[in-house]
């Protein structure tokens, strides 16, 4: 949490969720939970609208991505400042693709976040599933490609029907040595 503070990240320490509800999967847990409120980029704050519940390590990774890629890319590509990110809740005790018959989702460990849209200082809201101009298309395409350098899994429109309307970012380890990445 000291690293989050030093990075200019506004967060609220949070309690770990209570035991999983009856019928839920075993193994849901979140280490060092925080609610991510905003990320300072220069003199501006980029708000995370839903204040997602995340593991502290993932919150630090995502805030670094916001500060060093999302915000500067938006300013350069769109000529406007990133002011907010429309996200899901982050932590959720569930299986992959909301199927409790599968492996645990990275969301069930606080290691994942879904993003539906980005909001800019000029009032523009760029949705993941619908961009209306070449600059917005370029912004989404570039941030999605570059995300593979920050995260181990990136899923979004075109990867499968479950991610048709948002981008999924996570840092769960894959493969025998933990270095395999899924970027779709």
Phi and psi in degrees as GROMACS dihedral restraints (atoms count N, CA, C in turn):
[ dihedral_restraints ]
;  ai    aj    ak    al  type     phi  dphi    fc
    3     4     5     6     1   -63.9    20    10
    4     5     6     7     1   -37.1    20    10
    6     7     8     9     1   -66.1    20    10
    7     8     9    10     1   -37.4    20    10
    9    10    11    12     1   -62.2    20    10
   10    11    12    13     1   -47.7    20    10
   12    13    14    15     1   -59.1    20    10
   13    14    15    16     1   -46.4    20    10
   15    16    17    18     1   -63.0    20    10
   16    17    18    19     1   -27.3    20    10
   18    19    20    21     1   -85.4    20    10
   19    20    21    22     1     1.4    20    10
   21    22    23    24     1    77.7    20    10
   22    23    24    25     1    30.6    20    10
   24    25    26    27     1  -100.1    20    10
   25    26    27    28     1   128.1    20    10
   27    28    29    30     1   -91.6    20    10
   28    29    30    31     1   127.0    20    10
   30    31    32    33     1  -148.3    20    10
   31    32    33    34     1   164.9    20    10
   33    34    35    36     1  -120.8    20    10
   34    35    36    37     1   122.5    20    10
   36    37    38    39     1   -57.4    20    10
   37    38    39    40     1   143.7    20    10
   39    40    41    42     1  -130.7    20    10
   40    41    42    43     1   158.5    20    10
   42    43    44    45     1   -81.2    20    10
   43    44    45    46     1   144.5    20    10
   45    46    47    48     1   -63.9    20    10
   46    47    48    49     1   139.0    20    10
   48    49    50    51     1   -57.2    20    10
   49    50    51    52     1   151.9    20    10
   51    52    53    54     1   -61.5    20    10
   52    53    54    55     1   173.0    20    10
   54    55    56    57     1   -48.5    20    10
   55    56    57    58     1   150.4    20    10
   57    58    59    60     1   -60.3    20    10
   58    59    60    61     1   143.8    20    10
   60    61    62    63     1   -63.4    20    10
   61    62    63    64     1   157.5    20    10
   63    64    65    66     1   -54.1    20    10
   64    65    66    67     1   136.0    20    10
   66    67    68    69     1    87.3    20    10
   67    68    69    70     1    -8.2    20    10
   69    70    71    72     1   -80.4    20    10
   70    71    72    73     1   171.2    20    10
   72    73    74    75     1   -73.8    20    10
   73    74    75    76     1   150.1    20    10
   75    76    77    78     1   -81.1    20    10
   76    77    78    79     1   149.9    20    10
   78    79    80    81     1    99.7    20    10
   79    80    81    82     1    -3.7    20    10
   81    82    83    84     1   -66.6    20    10
   82    83    84    85     1   127.8    20    10
   84    85    86    87     1  -164.4    20    10
   85    86    87    88     1   152.6    20    10
   87    88    89    90     1  -134.6    20    10
   88    89    90    91     1   126.7    20    10
   90    91    92    93     1   -91.0    20    10
   91    92    93    94     1   130.2    20    10
   93    94    95    96     1    49.8    20    10
   94    95    96    97     1    63.1    20    10
   96    97    98    99     1   -68.7    20    10
   97    98    99   100     1   139.7    20    10
   99   100   101   102     1  -139.4    20    10
  100   101   102   103     1   154.6    20    10
  102   103   104   105     1  -100.9    20    10
  103   104   105   106     1   117.3    20    10
  105   106   107   108     1   -81.2    20    10
  106   107   108   109     1   117.0    20    10
  108   109   110   111     1   -98.3    20    10
  109   110   111   112     1   -50.7    20    10
  111   112   113   114     1  -162.3    20    10
  112   113   114   115     1   164.0    20    10
  114   115   116   117     1  -125.2    20    10
  115   116   117   118     1   127.4    20    10
  117   118   119   120     1   -81.6    20    10
  118   119   120   121     1   127.2    20    10
  120   121   122   123     1  -127.2    20    10
  121   122   123   124     1   106.3    20    10
  123   124   125   126     1    65.3    20    10
  124   125   126   127     1  -120.5    20    10
  126   127   128   129     1  -101.7    20    10
  127   128   129   130     1     0.4    20    10
  129   130   131   132     1  -105.5    20    10
  130   131   132   133     1   155.4    20    10
  132   133   134   135     1  -108.6    20    10
  133   134   135   136     1   135.2    20    10
  135   136   137   138     1  -101.2    20    10
  136   137   138   139     1   112.8    20    10
  138   139   140   141     1   -81.0    20    10
  139   140   141   142     1   143.2    20    10
  141   142   143   144     1  -102.6    20    10
  142   143   144   145     1   104.4    20    10
  144   145   146   147     1   -54.1    20    10
  145   146   147   148     1   -43.7    20    10
  147   148   149   150     1   -85.4    20    10
  148   149   150   151     1    -3.5    20    10
  150   151   152   153     1    46.7    20    10
  151   152   153   154     1    63.1    20    10
  153   154   155   156     1   -63.2    20    10
  154   155   156   157     1   145.7    20    10
  156   157   158   159     1   -85.7    20    10
  157   158   159   160     1   119.8    20    10
  159   160   161   162     1  -138.1    20    10
  160   161   162   163     1   157.9    20    10
  162   163   164   165     1   -68.1    20    10
  163   164   165   166     1   144.3    20    10
  165   166   167   168     1   -55.0    20    10
  166   167   168   169     1   -43.3    20    10
  168   169   170   171     1   -62.2    20    10
  169   170   171   172     1   -41.2    20    10
  171   172   173   174     1   -68.3    20    10
  172   173   174   175     1   -39.9    20    10
  174   175   176   177     1   -58.6    20    10
  175   176   177   178     1   -40.5    20    10
  177   178   179   180     1   -66.1    20    10
  178   179   180   181     1   -43.2    20    10
  180   181   182   183     1   -62.3    20    10
  181   182   183   184     1   -46.3    20    10
  183   184   185   186     1   -66.9    20    10
  184   185   186   187     1   -40.4    20    10
  186   187   188   189     1   -65.5    20    10
  187   188   189   190     1   -34.3    20    10
  189   190   191   192     1   -63.7    20    10
  190   191   192   193     1   -40.4    20    10
  192   193   194   195     1   -63.7    20    10
  193   194   195   196     1   -42.4    20    10
  195   196   197   198     1   -61.4    20    10
  196   197   198   199     1   -49.1    20    10
  198   199   200   201     1   -68.5    20    10
  199   200   201   202     1   -41.0    20    10
  201   202   203   204     1  -100.2    20    10
  202   203   204   205     1   -10.2    20    10
  204   205   206   207     1  -131.9    20    10
  205   206   207   208     1   -58.9    20    10
  207   208   209   210     1   -56.8    20    10
  208   209   210   211     1   -51.6    20    10
  210   211   212   213     1   -67.6    20    10
  211   212   213   214     1   -51.2    20    10
  213   214   215   216     1   -63.3    20    10
  214   215   216   217     1   -37.1    20    10
  216   217   218   219     1   -63.9    20    10
  217   218   219   220     1   -40.9    20    10
  219   220   221   222     1   -62.6    20    10
  220   221   222   223     1   -44.7    20    10
  222   223   224   225     1   -62.8    20    10
  223   224   225   226     1   -42.4    20    10
  225   226   227   228     1   -74.6    20    10
  226   227   228   229     1   -39.2    20    10
  228   229   230   231     1   -83.3    20    10
  229   230   231   232     1   -40.2    20    10
  231   232   233   234     1  -107.1    20    10
  232   233   234   235     1   -13.4    20    10
  234   235   236   237     1    69.3    20    10
  235   236   237   238     1    25.1    20    10
  237   238   239   240     1  -142.4    20    10
  238   239   240   241     1   157.5    20    10
  240   241   242   243     1   -88.0    20    10
  241   242   243   244     1   138.6    20    10
  243   244   245   246     1   -70.2    20    10
  244   245   246   247     1   126.0    20    10
  246   247   248   249     1  -116.7    20    10
  247   248   249   250     1   -21.1    20    10
  249   250   251   252     1  -158.3    20    10
  250   251   252   253     1   154.3    20    10
  252   253   254   255     1  -125.4    20    10
  253   254   255   256     1   126.2    20    10
  255   256   257   258     1   -89.9    20    10
  256   257   258   259     1   108.3    20    10
  258   259   260   261     1  -118.8    20    10
  259   260   261   262     1   170.9    20    10
  261   262   263   264     1   -84.5    20    10
  262   263   264   265     1  -167.1    20    10
  264   265   266   267     1   -80.8    20    10
  265   266   267   268     1   -13.9    20    10
  267   268   269   270     1    86.4    20    10
  268   269   270   271     1  -104.8    20    10
  270   271   272   273     1   -63.0    20    10
  271   272   273   274     1   133.9    20    10
  273   274   275   276     1  -158.8    20    10
  274   275   276   277     1   124.7    20    10
  276   277   278   279     1   -74.8    20    10
  277   278   279   280     1   102.7    20    10
  279   280   281   282     1  -165.6    20    10
  280   281   282   283     1   166.7    20    10
  282   283   284   285     1   -83.4    20    10
  283   284   285   286     1   171.7    20    10
  285   286   287   288     1   -60.0    20    10
  286   287   288   289     1   140.2    20    10
  288   289   290   291     1    55.3    20    10
  289   290   291   292     1    29.7    20    10
  291   292   293   294     1    64.1    20    10
  292   293   294   295     1    23.2    20    10
  294   295   296   297     1  -107.3    20    10
  295   296   297   298     1   109.3    20    10
  297   298   299   300     1   -73.1    20    10
  298   299   300   301     1    -0.2    20    10
  300   301   302   303     1   -91.2    20    10
  301   302   303   304     1     2.9    20    10
  303   304   305   306     1  -111.7    20    10
  304   305   306   307     1  -176.7    20    10
  306   307   308   309     1   -62.6    20    10
  307   308   309   310     1   158.8    20    10
  309   310   311   312     1   -60.0    20    10
  310   311   312   313     1   140.6    20    10
  312   313   314   315     1   -74.5    20    10
  313   314   315   316     1   154.1    20    10
  315   316   317   318     1   -61.8    20    10
  316   317   318   319     1   -23.8    20    10
  318   319   320   321     1   -61.8    20    10
  319   320   321   322     1   -32.5    20    10
  321   322   323   324     1   -72.5    20    10
  322   323   324   325     1    -3.0    20    10
  324   325   326   327     1  -121.6    20    10
  325   326   327   328     1     2.4    20    10
  327   328   329   330     1    74.0    20    10
  328   329   330   331     1    21.2    20    10
  330   331   332   333     1  -107.7    20    10
  331   332   333   334     1    15.8    20    10
  333   334   335   336     1  -144.3    20    10
  334   335   336   337     1   155.2    20    10
  336   337   338   339     1  -148.1    20    10
  337   338   339   340     1   138.6    20    10
  339   340   341   342     1  -104.5    20    10
  340   341   342   343     1   137.0    20    10
  342   343   344   345     1  -121.5    20    10
  343   344   345   346     1   128.2    20    10
  345   346   347   348     1  -101.9    20    10
  346   347   348   349     1   -27.3    20    10
  348   349   350   351     1  -164.9    20    10
  349   350   351   352     1   163.3    20    10
  351   352   353   354     1  -123.9    20    10
  352   353   354   355     1   139.3    20    10
  354   355   356   357     1  -115.7    20    10
  355   356   357   358     1   135.6    20    10
  357   358   359   360     1  -117.5    20    10
  358   359   360   361     1   162.9    20    10
  360   361   362   363     1   -62.8    20    10
  361   362   363   364     1   -20.0    20    10
  363   364   365   366     1   -88.4    20    10
  364   365   366   367     1     8.0    20    10
  366   367   368   369     1    90.1    20    10
  367   368   369   370     1    -5.5    20    10
  369   370   371   372     1   -71.9    20    10
  370   371   372   373     1   134.9    20    10
  372   373   374   375     1  -119.0    20    10
  373   374   375   376     1   116.0    20    10
  375   376   377   378     1  -102.2    20    10
  376   377   378   379     1   112.4    20    10
  378   379   380   381     1   -84.3    20    10
  379   380   381   382     1   147.5    20    10
  381   382   383   384     1   -64.3    20    10
  382   383   384   385     1   -35.9    20    10
  384   385   386   387     1   -92.4    20    10
  385   386   387   388     1     1.3    20    10
  387   388   389   390     1  -160.9    20    10
  388   389   390   391     1   108.4    20    10
  390   391   392   393     1  -111.2    20    10
  391   392   393   394     1   141.6    20    10
  393   394   395   396     1  -104.3    20    10
  394   395   396   397     1    -6.7    20    10
  396   397   398   399     1  -146.4    20    10
  397   398   399   400     1   163.0    20    10
  399   400   401   402     1   -58.9    20    10
  400   401   402   403     1   -36.4    20    10
  402   403   404   405     1   -66.2    20    10
  403   404   405   406     1   -42.1    20    10
  405   406   407   408     1   -65.5    20    10
  406   407   408   409     1   -41.2    20    10
  408   409   410   411     1   -60.9    20    10
  409   410   411   412     1   -45.6    20    10
  411   412   413   414     1   -62.4    20    10
  412   413   414   415     1   -42.6    20    10
  414   415   416   417     1   -58.9    20    10
  415   416   417   418     1   -51.6    20    10
  417   418   419   420     1   -64.3    20    10
  418   419   420   421     1   -44.1    20    10
  420   421   422   423     1   -61.5    20    10
  421   422   423   424     1   -45.1    20    10
  423   424   425   426     1   -68.3    20    10
  424   425   426   427     1   -44.9    20    10
  426   427   428   429     1   -66.0    20    10
  427   428   429   430     1   -32.5    20    10
  429   430   431   432     1   -69.2    20    10
  430   431   432   433     1   -44.5    20    10
  432   433   434   435     1   -64.4    20    10
  433   434   435   436     1   -46.8    20    10
  435   436   437   438     1   -66.7    20    10
  436   437   438   439     1   -25.7    20    10
  438   439   440   441     1   -59.5    20    10
  439   440   441   442     1   -25.2    20    10
  441   442   443   444     1   -64.8    20    10
  442   443   444   445     1   -15.7    20    10
  444   445   446   447     1   -83.0    20    10
  445   446   447   448     1   -19.3    20    10
  447   448   449   450     1  -102.8    20    10
  448   449   450   451     1   -29.7    20    10
  450   451   452   453     1  -126.4    20    10
  451   452   453   454     1   159.9    20    10
  453   454   455   456     1   -89.8    20    10
  454   455   456   457     1   -21.1    20    10
  456   457   458   459     1  -135.9    20    10
  457   458   459   460     1   130.3    20    10
  459   460   461   462     1  -132.2    20    10
  460   461   462   463     1   119.5    20    10
  462   463   464   465     1  -127.8    20    10
  463   464   465   466     1   147.6    20    10
  465   466   467   468     1  -167.0    20    10
  466   467   468   469     1  -165.5    20    10
  468   469   470   471     1   -50.1    20    10
  469   470   471   472     1   131.6    20    10
  471   472   473   474     1    95.8    20    10
  472   473   474   475     1   -18.5    20    10
  474   475   476   477     1   -81.0    20    10
  475   476   477   478     1   -41.9    20    10
  477   478   479   480     1  -170.7    20    10
  478   479   480   481     1   166.8    20    10
  480   481   482   483     1   -65.3    20    10
  481   482   483   484     1   -23.4    20    10
  483   484   485   486     1   -71.9    20    10
  484   485   486   487     1   -20.4    20    10
  486   487   488   489     1  -119.4    20    10
  487   488   489   490     1    28.4    20    10
  489   490   491   492     1   -70.5    20    10
  490   491   492   493     1   -21.6    20    10
  492   493   494   495     1  -116.7    20    10
  493   494   495   496     1     1.6    20    10
  495   496   497   498     1  -153.2    20    10
  496   497   498   499     1   168.6    20    10
  498   499   500   501     1  -103.1    20    10
  499   500   501   502     1   135.1    20    10
  501   502   503   504     1  -106.3    20    10
  502   503   504   505     1   125.7    20    10
  504   505   506   507     1  -116.4    20    10
  505   506   507   508     1   132.3    20    10
  507   508   509   510     1  -149.5    20    10
  508   509   510   511     1   165.6    20    10
  510   511   512   513     1  -122.2    20    10
  511   512   513   514     1    23.8    20    10
  513   514   515   516     1   -68.2    20    10
  514   515   516   517     1   141.8    20    10
  516   517   518   519     1   -79.4    20    10
  517   518   519   520     1   140.7    20    10
  519   520   521   522     1  -129.4    20    10
  520   521   522   523     1   153.6    20    10
  522   523   524   525     1    82.0    20    10
  523   524   525   526     1   170.0    20    10
  525   526   527   528     1   -64.4    20    10
  526   527   528   529     1   -30.4    20    10
  528   529   530   531     1  -106.8    20    10
  529   530   531   532     1     3.8    20    10
  531   532   533   534     1    78.4    20    10
  532   533   534   535     1     6.5    20    10
  534   535   536   537     1  -103.9    20    10
  535   536   537   538     1    -2.8    20    10
  537   538   539   540     1   -70.4    20    10
  538   539   540   541     1   138.1    20    10
  540   541   542   543     1  -118.4    20    10
  541   542   543   544     1   145.5    20    10
  543   544   545   546     1  -117.0    20    10
  544   545   546   547     1   107.2    20    10
  546   547   548   549     1  -124.9    20    10
  547   548   549   550     1    99.0    20    10
